[in-house]
Amino acid sequence: MNSLAHDGPGPWILLFPLVWAAVILGGITLLRRTARRGRPGPWGRPRAMDGERSPIALLGRRFAAGEIDEDEYWRRLSVLDEQFGPHAKGGPA
C-alpha cells in the first residue's frame, strides 16, 4: 500500500494555492463592488449617491427632521417634481 510519507504529496498539492488565490480574489472583488455601489465597506463611509444629492431627497430629509410642516412639504414637492421629477424635461430619467 502506498502512503503519503513514501510517495510525497503529488501534483494535487498545487490545488491548494489556487483555491486560496480564488478566495482572496473573490473577497477583494466583493469588497470593491460593495464600495462602488455606495454601501459602506468594512473600513469606509458610504459614498453619497446621486439620488441623495437631489433637491427632492433634501426636502424629504427636512420634512423628516421636522424643519418644515406637511403643507409646506407638499407645496415644495409639487414645484420640485415639475423641475426635477422623473418626467421633467432635462431631469434624470
N, C-alpha and C positions, 0 to 999 in steps of 0.2 A: 504494500500500500504506500502510495506517495504521500508525503507530508510537506507542509509549508516550510519546515525547517531545512529540508534537504533540497527542494527544488527552487526556492525563492518565491517571491510574490507573483511573478509572471507579468505579462503585459497589461493585465487589467488594472494594475496599480495606477496607470495613467488616468483612469476614470475619475479618481478622487479629486485631483486638481481641477479637472474640467467641471465637475459638479460644483465645487466651491467657487470657481470663476463665474459660473452661471448664476449662483445665488447672489454673489456680490454685485454683478451687473444688473440683475433683476431688482435688487434693493436700491441701487443708485437710480435706475430708471423710474422706479415707483416714487422715490423722493422728488426727483426733478419734475415729474408730471403733476404731483400734488402741489408743489410750489407754483408751477406755471398756471394752474387753474385758480389761483388766488387763495387757496386754503393754506392755513399755516402748516409749515413743515415742522420737524422736531426742534428746530432752532431759530425759526423766524416768525415774524409777524405776517399776517395776511396782507397781500397787496390789495389796494383799492381797485375794484373792478369799475368798468365804465358806467354801469347802472348805479353804483353807489355815488358817483360824482354828478349824477343828473339832478336838475332842479326839482323834479318830481320826488326823487328819493330824499332830498334835503327837506322838502316840505313835509313829507311823511315823518321824518325824524323830529322835526319841530313840533308837529302835532302830537306825536307820541310822548315828547318830553313835556308837553303842557304849555309850550310857549305861545301857541295860538289856539283859539277855540274851534269848534266844529264848523260853524258858519263860515269863518274866515278860511278854514282849510278847504272847504268845498268850493268857495268862490275863487280862491287862488288856483286850485287844481283845475277848474274848468278853463281858466286862462292859460295855464301851463300846458294842459293837454292839447290845446289848439296849436301851440308852438312846438312842443317837444314830444308829443304823444306819438304812438306808433303809426298813425295815419297822417301825420303832418307832412307838409311838403318840406323836403330837405331835412327832415328829422331822421333819427335812427330807424332802420327798417326792422 
